[in-house]
Amino acid sequence: MIRTSDRVNQLPGYPLAEIPAIKRRLLADGVDVIDMGAGDSDYPPPQPVIDALREALDDIRYHKYGFQQGLPEFRAACSAFVQHRFGHAFDPVKEILPLIGSKEGLSHLPLAVCNPGDVVLVPEPGYQAYIGGALLSGCEPRICGLRPENDFLLDWDSIPGDVLDRTGVVYLNYPNNPTAAVAPLEYLEKSVAICRKHGILLAYDNAYADITFDGYRAPSIFDVPGARNVAVEFLSLSKSYAMTGWRIGFAVGAAPLIGALKAVKSYVDTGPFLAIQKAGIVALERSEEFVAPIRAELGRRRDAGVAALRDAGFELESPKAAMYLWVPLPAGVASQPFATRAMLEHGAIVLPGAGFGPAGEGFFRVALTVSPERLVEGVERLGRALAGHSGGELARAP
Ligand SMILES: Cc1ncc(COP(=O)(O)O)c(C=O)c1O
């Protein structure tokens, strides 16, 4: 009999896993699908970045193993970006590590810094790589519910001191997926202070650092004095430059932490494709120029989506950041059957809150991945899907 490991058997189902196959089937049946599911927008990466990749492909040097060192120029560009964007200096060789997308680094982190049995604090609803990283490294995930009454901030006061003493890593992600919440600096200061007190490594997932609206600027965890001793930050090129499929991001932090993550990676991968690192330099060096139109487009989509949802009777605030709307369902409507009905009967794909863990129940997530016009149409379909649900009455009829 084929046996699989307890660690793998414990993994919860991945929320996005079945959707692509169902979407393909719907498209093959001629359904006009509006995909507001995965955080993967419909616009292309910046043309100069694509051109840089094309050029790199013609250079044999970029077809070789990169190993963990990668392209020194890419590390230098990461370091310069962090300096320019956040005002913090990090050594490109010892304090920066290229990643095959930030997900890879986030999920490998507990292997690098925890021992089996250590607690890993996992925010829920949240990005699934955190619980995956905890379980695959033999750690004990402790689910920390993010609740609207706490502005979706992880509630430190709800975690007993003895649990904090056994905790190796906490994941914090602001701007947040899926709730789109942002964290005030005072909250990050409190988090750093608690991590220092209990010897916890704070893994700060800043994948949406540059996807912000209305003049809001997302902080780095290193804006908090003393954070360098307890935190590592993960940055991604995926969302800021529409490069999700390229798989490129990087970790920033103190040399011993970066060294430990590098040691894990040296046994499991050989670094991001060098041609992609070469093109990534162009993205990072011209960051503001490339992110501004993406931010503006996502802002238009946010406004259209929020207005359409409110018109349909859903109640939600307009988020300051990230590329998601986290929408409460009427009491008594379960998110999974609602999302399934919306997809199968109305061709509108959104993610059920429960897919981000039980604490996400009662919500669904709309990704701003289609044009404002398509979002409005998608929301109309969601309203119809809800109307077909018993107990799905909204404040105003859709
Ligand atoms: C919160 C969060 N962190 C990290 C990632 C991963 O990004 P990357 O493409 O860099 O692996 C995502 C992707 O959706 C995300 O939502």
The ligand as a Gaussian input file, in Angstrom:
#p B3LYP/6-31G(d) Opt

LIG

0 1
 C       -0.398000      37.328000       1.379000
 C        0.400000      36.764000       0.275000
 N        1.686000      36.512000       0.478000
 C        2.470000      35.980000      -0.472000
 C        1.934000      35.670000      -1.702000
 C        2.815000      34.973000      -2.691000
 O        3.298000      35.720000      -3.655000
 P        4.432000      35.160000      -4.616000
 O        3.821000      35.169000      -5.962000
 O        5.570000      36.115000      -4.440000
 O        4.803000      33.780000      -4.174000
 C        0.601000      35.904000      -1.973000
 C        0.019000      35.546000      -3.266000
 O       -1.150000      35.574000      -3.502000
 C       -0.188000      36.469000      -0.951000
 O       -1.485000      36.709000      -1.131000

